[in-house]
Amino acid sequence: MLAPTPKRPLPDTLWRALASDAPFSAGATLARDLDVEVAIIGAGYSGLSAAYALQKRGVECVVLDANPVGWGASGRNGGVVSSKFRLSFPTIHTLHGLDTAKRMHRLAHEGVRVVESFVDEFGIGRARFEHTGSLRCAHTERALAAICAEADWVRTTLNDTSMTVQSRAEVERETGSKGFVGGVLSADAGTILPLEYVRGLARGMTARGVPICESTPVLKMHRASGDARVTLVTPGGTVRAKQVIVATNAYSDLTSATAPYQRELVPFRSAMIATERLPADLDARLMVERRSYTETRRMMKWFRKVDGRMLFGGRDAFGKEGQMTGFDALQRAMVSLFPDLAEVRIDYRWSGYVGMTFNSLPHVGRSDDATTFCLGYNGAGVAMASLLGQHAAALALGETPELSLLGAPGLRPVPFHSLRAPGVRLVAAWYQILDAIGA
């Protein structure tokens, strides 16, 4: 038997501090051999939604994760439930045609509906899902013109009236910041406590009889010649399955068994800070609608108010997980937008990795006749991962779900993948220069 892997604690996040006193704890480490129809690697939104789709079809499955439920991106993201992709719908139209843009638009909004249905079906009130909308704040007149044109295109071409323009005064009144010239509100979006959401999904699936094995890394994955089943080797036992779903996203390199899927991605560090509870006067002036907010800079920052605190996040290409450089830069950016926060204490700092893809879209598909994957949510994964995990399950069962541009015919490694780290830093530095000059 292989040596057990030490259990990694959950990172010290605001989400962990706000979590209920009853964390998901039914996920015992695998300590026996199993034989199932489908084995799922990864107990985040993708893996658990895949388990949901399989269980509803009466298909026996197991979920395996190297860490506790919520340890990865599903437990440390910003908790924004959005109906978008990194590519705008007009851009998708230009590149791929109107019919594709319409299908992608439906998929984006369907992701939000899935989150709503999961919260209702599993009674995850602790996740505090609120359909608040998301406000994109423009930092220059040029950026404002671009997002206003997008909102107009979506309204006139897709008959979607959920995007509305806000003036400089309206954005300042709502955010409390003078740093923006206007914005566009996307009404079909919301906020959620991400750790409570993923734990609620795990509790729900456990209650329905789906085993979830935490601290159970898949160290090897192989299929003997002539064997119809795949064998997954873990420290405590083996799992034999007809089909495997890999749902490890930006943490695919935790073991060699899933490391090939990391080549589809450019993992990008995302860092977050959360202040102490704001004084009453600041709490009353900042982000009065309790939405999520993003800005239009290339090195985008985003912010929202949670538990009476300012939560401020952004991409950090220059530091590794846990390094203070990214957190200090975030605090400076926060104070530049909200000068009244200069003396407010930072109570929480954490970071994690976002799975970015070369084409800026999620990928779901087959890597061979027995293995399906879903990954690459490009920073908008709460809704999309909740949806695409179910489509990965459908693919594993031989079905043909409507995936539009998200369907991947196989693994598509990022070109020059070994150069991804210096390449990301070079691009990020160039983006910072462009943002600084307002280009």
HELIX and SHEET records of a PDB file:
HELIX    1   1 LEU A   14  LEU A   18  1                                   5    
HELIX    2   2 TYR A   45  LYS A   56  1                                  12    
HELIX    3   3 ALA A   73  ARG A   76  1                                   4    
HELIX    4   4 PHE A   89  HIS A   96  1                                   8    
HELIX    5   5 LEU A   98  GLU A  121  1                                  24    
HELIX    6   6 GLY A  125  ALA A  127  5                                   3    
HELIX    7   7 GLU A  141  LEU A  158  1                                  18    
HELIX    8   8 ARG A  168  THR A  175  1                                   8    
HELIX    9   9 PRO A  194  ALA A  207  1                                  14    
HELIX   10  10 ASN A  249  LEU A  254  5                                   6    
HELIX   11  11 ALA A  259  GLU A  264  5                                   6    
HELIX   12  12 ALA A  280  ARG A  285  1                                   6    
HELIX   13  13 MET A  324  LEU A  337  1                                  14    
HELIX   14  14 PRO A  339  LEU A  341  5                                   3    
HELIX   15  15 GLY A  381  ALA A  396  1                                  16    
HELIX   16  16 SER A  404  LEU A  406  5                                   3    
HELIX   17  17 HIS A  417  LEU A  419  5                                   3    
HELIX   18  18 ARG A  420  ILE A  437  1                                  18    
SHEET    1   A 6 ILE A 212  CYS A 213  0                                        
SHEET    2   A 6 CYS A  61  LEU A  64  1                                        
SHEET    3   A 6 LEU A  34  ILE A  41  1                                        
SHEET    4   A 6 GLY A 237  VAL A 246  1                                        
SHEET    5   A 6 VAL A 230  THR A 234 -1                                        
SHEET    6   A 6 LYS A 220  HIS A 222 -1                                        
SHEET    1   B 7 ILE A 212  CYS A 213  0                                        
SHEET    2   B 7 CYS A  61  LEU A  64  1                                        
SHEET    3   B 7 LEU A  34  ILE A  41  1                                        
SHEET    4   B 7 GLY A 237  VAL A 246  1                                        
SHEET    5   B 7 THR A 371  LEU A 375  1                                        
SHEET    6   B 7 HIS A 363  ASP A 368 -1                                        
SHEET    7   B 7 GLY A 407  ALA A 408  1                                        
SHEET    1   C 2 VAL A  80  VAL A  81  0                                        
SHEET    2   C 2 GLY A 190  THR A 191 -1                                        
SHEET    1   D 8 MET A 163  GLN A 166  0                                        
SHEET    2   D 8 GLY A 182  SER A 186 -1                                        
SHEET    3   D 8 SER A 134  ALA A 138 -1                                        
SHEET    4   D 8 SER A 292  GLU A 295  1                                        
SHEET    5   D 8 LYS A 301  VAL A 306 -1                                        
SHEET    6   D 8 ARG A 309  ARG A 315 -1                                        
SHEET    7   D 8 LEU A 265  THR A 275 -1                                        
SHEET    8   D 8 ILE A 346  THR A 357 -1                                        
END                                                                             
